[in-house]
Amino acid sequence: MAGGVDIREIDYDEFLSNVSIVMQNVILFEDTIFENIKVGRRDASREEVVEAAKKAMIHDFISGLPKGYDTPVGENGVGLSGGQRQRISIARALLRDAPLVILDEMTSSLDPINEVKIQKAIDNLTASKTVVVIAHHLRTIQNADRIVVLNDGQVVESGKHRELLDNGGLYKELWDAQEASREWEWAV
């Protein structure tokens, strides 16, 4: 249900116009950084693109480039780091300003410095929005209002982080395994 309406009864294009998606593998086009951000909303002004980039924590990087927002990027963002590509994608989503935001495994392959910047950008993106986060790294979702645990396409648990840990089910098993892995990494 979306706004009291069965989602299957909503026109496909209307539904998509209310969704912003930030994927793990960002697709950038062979064009300028400005045009790649403007994909989020084709009628956006330059000021709106810059404001979205600021909220996405990528403005300072872009401003430091010799051609700034007019810097060309290669297909799929050749020459940009994964974190920079992610923040451009977040700027697109900020520009779109859709009420539903889907975040798909965004931080799975980022270094800690980019992860911090992206988390700040996500906070800006998701303020007063409905957010669906698809994640295997459970630390990224531990503060969610509701966590839904899937196993083989089936919902096996649902609740807040603390409740799921206390229940001792699959979520706790996954959490414990990830925490043990982090402890081992710190020990090495």
C-alpha positions as CSV (number, residue, x, y, z in Angstrom):
1,M,0.0,0.0,0.0
2,A,1.2,3.5,-0.9
3,G,-0.8,6.3,0.5
4,G,-3.7,3.9,1.1
5,V,-3.6,2.6,-2.5
6,D,-2.5,-0.9,-3.5
7,I,0.8,-0.3,-5.3
8,R,-0.3,-2.6,-8.1
9,E,-3.0,-0.1,-8.9
10,I,-0.6,2.9,-9.3
11,D,0.4,3.8,-12.8
12,Y,4.0,2.7,-13.4
13,D,5.3,6.1,-14.6
14,E,3.5,7.9,-11.8
15,F,5.1,5.5,-9.3
16,L,8.6,6.0,-10.7
17,S,8.2,9.8,-10.7
18,N,7.9,9.5,-6.9
19,V,11.0,7.4,-6.4
20,S,14.8,8.2,-6.2
21,I,17.2,5.3,-6.4
22,V,20.8,5.3,-5.4
23,M,22.5,2.1,-6.5
24,Q,25.8,0.5,-5.5
25,N,26.9,0.6,-9.1
26,V,26.4,4.2,-10.3
27,I,25.9,4.8,-14.0
28,L,27.4,8.0,-15.2
29,F,27.2,9.3,-18.8
30,E,29.9,10.6,-21.0
31,D,29.1,14.2,-20.4
32,T,29.9,17.0,-17.8
33,I,29.5,16.5,-14.1
34,F,26.8,19.2,-14.3
35,E,24.8,17.2,-16.8
36,N,25.3,14.0,-14.9
37,I,23.8,15.5,-11.8
38,K,21.0,17.2,-13.8
39,V,19.8,13.8,-14.8
40,G,17.9,13.9,-11.5
41,R,15.7,16.7,-12.8
42,R,16.1,17.9,-16.4
43,D,14.6,21.3,-15.7
44,A,16.9,22.1,-12.8
45,S,18.8,25.4,-12.8
46,R,22.6,25.6,-12.3
47,E,22.0,26.9,-8.7
48,E,19.8,23.9,-7.9
49,V,22.5,21.5,-9.2
50,V,25.1,23.2,-7.1
51,E,22.9,23.1,-4.0
52,A,22.3,19.4,-4.5
53,A,26.0,18.8,-4.9
54,K,26.7,20.7,-1.6
55,K,24.2,18.5,0.2
56,A,25.7,15.4,-1.4
57,M,29.1,16.4,0.0
58,I,30.7,16.5,-3.5
59,H,30.7,20.3,-4.2
60,D,34.2,21.0,-2.8
61,F,35.6,18.2,-5.0
62,I,33.9,19.5,-8.1
63,S,34.9,23.1,-7.4
64,G,38.5,22.0,-7.1
65,L,38.5,20.6,-10.7
66,P,40.0,22.9,-13.4
67,K,36.6,23.1,-15.2
68,G,34.4,22.7,-12.1
69,Y,30.9,21.5,-12.9
70,D,31.8,21.7,-16.7
71,T,34.4,19.0,-16.3
72,P,33.7,16.1,-18.6
73,V,33.6,12.6,-17.2
74,G,34.1,9.4,-19.2
75,E,31.5,6.8,-19.5
76,N,30.6,5.3,-16.1
77,G,32.7,8.0,-14.4
78,V,36.1,6.9,-15.5
79,G,38.6,8.9,-13.4
80,L,36.3,9.3,-10.4
81,S,36.5,7.2,-7.3
82,G,33.6,5.0,-6.2
83,G,32.7,7.4,-3.4
84,Q,32.7,10.4,-5.8
85,R,30.4,8.5,-8.2
86,Q,28.1,7.7,-5.3
87,R,27.9,11.3,-4.2
88,I,27.1,12.4,-7.7
89,S,24.3,9.8,-7.7
90,I,23.1,11.2,-4.3
91,A,23.1,14.7,-5.8
92,R,20.9,13.4,-8.6
93,A,18.5,12.0,-6.0
94,L,18.5,15.2,-3.9
95,L,17.7,17.1,-7.1
96,R,14.8,14.8,-7.9
97,D,13.4,15.3,-4.3
98,A,11.1,12.2,-4.5
99,P,9.2,11.2,-1.4
100,L,10.5,7.5,-1.6
101,V,14.2,6.9,-1.6
102,I,15.7,3.4,-2.3
103,L,19.3,2.9,-1.3
104,D,20.8,-0.3,-2.7
105,E,24.0,-1.5,-1.1
106,M,25.5,2.0,-1.3
107,T,28.4,1.6,1.1
108,S,29.4,-2.0,0.5
109,S,32.7,-1.2,-1.3
110,L,33.8,2.2,0.1
111,D,36.8,3.3,2.1
112,P,36.0,4.7,5.6
113,I,36.6,8.3,4.6
114,N,34.1,8.2,1.7
115,E,31.7,6.2,3.8
116,V,31.6,9.1,6.4
117,K,30.9,11.7,3.6
118,I,28.3,9.5,2.0
119,Q,26.6,8.9,5.4
120,K,26.3,12.7,5.8
121,A,25.0,13.0,2.2
122,I,22.4,10.2,2.9
123,D,21.3,12.1,6.0
124,N,20.6,15.1,3.8
125,L,18.9,13.0,1.2
126,T,16.6,11.1,3.5
127,A,15.3,13.9,5.8
128,S,11.5,13.6,5.8
129,K,11.4,10.8,3.3
130,T,10.4,7.2,3.3
131,V,13.6,5.3,2.8
132,V,14.1,1.6,1.8
133,V,17.7,0.5,2.4
134,I,19.0,-2.8,0.9
135,A,22.1,-3.7,2.8
136,H,24.2,-6.6,3.9
137,H,26.4,-4.5,6.2
138,L,24.1,-4.3,9.1
139,R,25.8,-1.4,10.8
140,T,24.4,0.9,8.0
141,I,20.8,0.0,9.0
142,Q,21.0,-0.4,12.8
143,N,19.2,2.9,13.5
144,A,16.4,2.2,11.0
145,D,12.8,2.5,12.3
146,R,12.1,-1.0,11.0
147,I,14.4,-3.7,9.7
148,V,13.0,-6.5,7.5
149,V,15.1,-9.6,7.3
150,L,14.8,-11.7,4.2
151,N,16.0,-15.3,3.7
152,D,15.5,-16.9,0.3
153,G,13.0,-14.2,-0.7
154,Q,10.9,-14.7,2.4
155,V,10.5,-12.3,5.4
156,V,11.8,-14.2,8.4
157,E,12.0,-11.3,10.9
158,S,11.0,-7.7,11.3
159,G,11.6,-5.1,14.0
160,K,14.1,-2.6,15.4
161,H,17.8,-3.5,15.8
162,R,17.7,-4.2,19.5
163,E,14.5,-6.3,19.2
164,L,16.0,-8.4,16.5
165,L,19.2,-9.0,18.5
166,D,17.1,-9.9,21.6
167,N,15.1,-12.4,19.5
168,G,18.2,-14.4,18.7
169,G,17.2,-15.2,15.1
170,L,18.9,-14.8,11.7
171,Y,19.6,-11.1,12.2
172,K,21.5,-11.8,15.5
173,E,23.4,-14.5,13.8
174,L,24.4,-12.2,10.9
175,W,25.2,-9.3,13.3
176,D,27.4,-11.5,15.5
177,A,29.3,-12.8,12.4
178,Q,29.9,-9.3,11.1
179,E,31.1,-8.0,14.5
180,A,33.4,-11.0,14.8
181,S,34.8,-10.2,11.4
182,R,35.4,-6.6,12.3
183,E,37.2,-7.6,15.5
184,W,39.4,-9.9,13.5
185,E,40.2,-7.1,11.0
186,W,41.2,-4.8,13.9
187,A,43.4,-7.4,15.5
188,V,45.4,-8.0,12.2
